[in-house]
Amino acid sequence: MALNIRMFIIHKLYDTIYECRDGKDILDSLDEAISFYIGAGQDQGDMNAGYLLYSLAESMGYHFGQMNGQSIVNIQMLSFFS
Protein backbone atom coordinates (compact mmCIF):
# COMPACT_ATOMS: atom_id res chain seq x y z
CA MET A 1 0.00 0.00 0.00
CA ALA A 2 2.78 2.44 0.88
CA LEU A 3 4.39 2.02 -2.53
CA ASN A 4 1.10 2.79 -4.30
CA ILE A 5 0.60 5.97 -2.28
CA ARG A 6 4.22 6.97 -2.81
CA MET A 7 3.87 6.59 -6.58
CA PHE A 8 0.64 8.60 -6.57
CA ILE A 9 2.39 11.39 -4.65
CA ILE A 10 5.20 11.42 -7.21
CA HIS A 11 2.61 11.50 -10.01
CA LYS A 12 0.89 14.52 -8.43
CA LEU A 13 4.25 16.29 -8.03
CA TYR A 14 4.99 15.73 -11.72
CA ASP A 15 1.52 17.10 -12.50
CA THR A 16 2.46 20.16 -10.49
CA ILE A 17 5.64 20.64 -12.53
CA TYR A 18 3.80 20.31 -15.85
CA GLU A 19 0.98 22.62 -14.74
CA CYS A 20 3.51 25.22 -13.61
CA ARG A 21 5.34 24.98 -16.91
CA ASP A 22 2.05 25.45 -18.79
CA GLY A 23 1.11 28.46 -16.67
CA LYS A 24 -1.79 26.73 -14.90
CA ASP A 25 -2.75 26.88 -11.23
CA ILE A 26 -0.59 24.38 -9.32
CA LEU A 27 -2.21 24.60 -5.89
CA ASP A 28 -4.71 21.77 -6.38
CA SER A 29 -2.18 19.13 -7.44
CA LEU A 30 0.37 20.25 -4.85
CA ASP A 31 -2.27 20.21 -2.11
CA GLU A 32 -3.32 16.72 -3.16
CA ALA A 33 0.27 15.47 -3.03
CA ILE A 34 0.78 16.92 0.45
CA SER A 35 -2.56 15.51 1.63
CA PHE A 36 -1.65 12.01 0.51
CA TYR A 37 1.77 12.28 2.19
CA ILE A 38 0.45 13.48 5.55
CA GLY A 39 -3.00 11.84 5.63
CA ALA A 40 -5.91 12.41 8.00
CA GLY A 41 -5.77 12.53 11.77
CA GLN A 42 -2.05 13.24 11.93
CA ASP A 43 -0.47 15.23 14.75
CA GLN A 44 2.95 16.76 14.19
CA GLY A 45 5.69 14.49 15.53
CA ASP A 46 3.23 11.78 16.67
CA MET A 47 3.92 8.28 15.41
CA ASN A 48 0.69 6.85 16.85
CA ALA A 49 -1.70 9.18 15.02
CA GLY A 50 -2.32 9.17 11.29
CA TYR A 51 -2.25 6.46 8.66
CA LEU A 52 -0.06 7.40 5.71
CA LEU A 53 3.61 8.06 4.90
CA TYR A 54 4.13 10.82 7.49
CA SER A 55 3.14 8.42 10.27
CA LEU A 56 5.27 5.64 8.79
CA ALA A 57 8.31 7.94 8.71
CA GLU A 58 7.65 8.97 12.32
CA SER A 59 7.53 5.36 13.51
CA MET A 60 10.71 4.47 11.60
CA GLY A 61 12.41 7.57 13.05
CA TYR A 62 11.54 6.28 16.52
CA HIS A 63 13.13 2.91 15.75
CA PHE A 64 16.30 4.64 14.54
CA GLY A 65 16.64 6.86 17.62
CA GLN A 66 15.16 10.10 16.25
CA MET A 67 12.90 10.78 19.23
CA ASN A 68 13.24 14.58 19.31
CA GLY A 69 9.93 15.59 17.72
CA GLN A 70 9.68 15.05 13.98
CA SER A 71 11.78 12.53 12.13
CA ILE A 72 14.50 13.84 9.83
CA VAL A 73 12.64 12.51 6.78
CA ASN A 74 9.47 14.42 7.66
CA ILE A 75 11.38 17.62 8.35
CA GLN A 76 13.01 17.38 4.92
CA MET A 77 9.75 16.47 3.15
CA LEU A 78 7.82 19.31 4.74
CA SER A 79 10.57 21.79 3.85
CA PHE A 80 10.40 20.48 0.27
CA PHE A 81 6.63 21.04 0.17
CA SER A 82 6.85 24.58 1.56
C-alpha positions in Angstrom: 0.0 0.0 0.0 2.8 2.4 0.9 4.4 2.0 -2.5 1.1 2.8 -4.3 0.6 6.0 -2.3 4.2 7.0 -2.8 3.9 6.6 -6.6 0.6 8.6 -6.6 2.4 11.4 -4.7 5.2 11.4 -7.2 2.6 11.5 -10.0 0.9 14.5 -8.4 4.2 16.3 -8.0 5.0 15.7 -11.7 1.5 17.1 -12.5 2.5 20.2 -10.5 5.6 20.6 -12.5 3.8 20.3 -15.8 1.0 22.6 -14.7 3.5 25.2 -13.6 5.3 25.0 -16.9 2.0 25.5 -18.8 1.1 28.5 -16.7 -1.8 26.7 -14.9 -2.8 26.9 -11.2 -0.6 24.4 -9.3 -2.2 24.6 -5.9 -4.7 21.8 -6.4 -2.2 19.1 -7.4 0.4 20.3 -4.9 -2.3 20.2 -2.1 -3.3 16.7 -3.2 0.3 15.5 -3.0 0.8 16.9 0.4 -2.6 15.5 1.6 -1.6 12.0 0.5 1.8 12.3 2.2 0.4 13.5 5.6 -3.0 11.8 5.6 -5.9 12.4 8.0 -5.8 12.5 11.8 -2.0 13.2 11.9 -0.5 15.2 14.8 2.9 16.8 14.2 5.7 14.5 15.5 3.2 11.8 16.7 3.9 8.3 15.4 0.7 6.9 16.8 -1.7 9.2 15.0 -2.3 9.2 11.3 -2.3 6.5 8.7 -0.1 7.4 5.7 3.6 8.1 4.9 4.1 10.8 7.5 3.1 8.4 10.3 5.3 5.6 8.8 8.3 7.9 8.7 7.7 9.0 12.3 7.5 5.4 13.5 10.7 4.5 11.6 12.4 7.6 13.1 11.5 6.3 16.5 13.1 2.9 15.8 16.3 4.6 14.5 16.6 6.9 17.6 15.2 10.1 16.3 12.9 10.8 19.2 13.2 14.6 19.3 9.9 15.6 17.7 9.7 15.0 14.0 11.8 12.5 12.1 14.5 13.8 9.8 12.6 12.5 6.8 9.5 14.4 7.7 11.4 17.6 8.4 13.0 17.4 4.9 9.8 16.5 3.1 7.8 19.3 4.7 10.6 21.8 3.9 10.4 20.5 0.3 6.6 21.0 0.2 6.8 24.6 1.6 
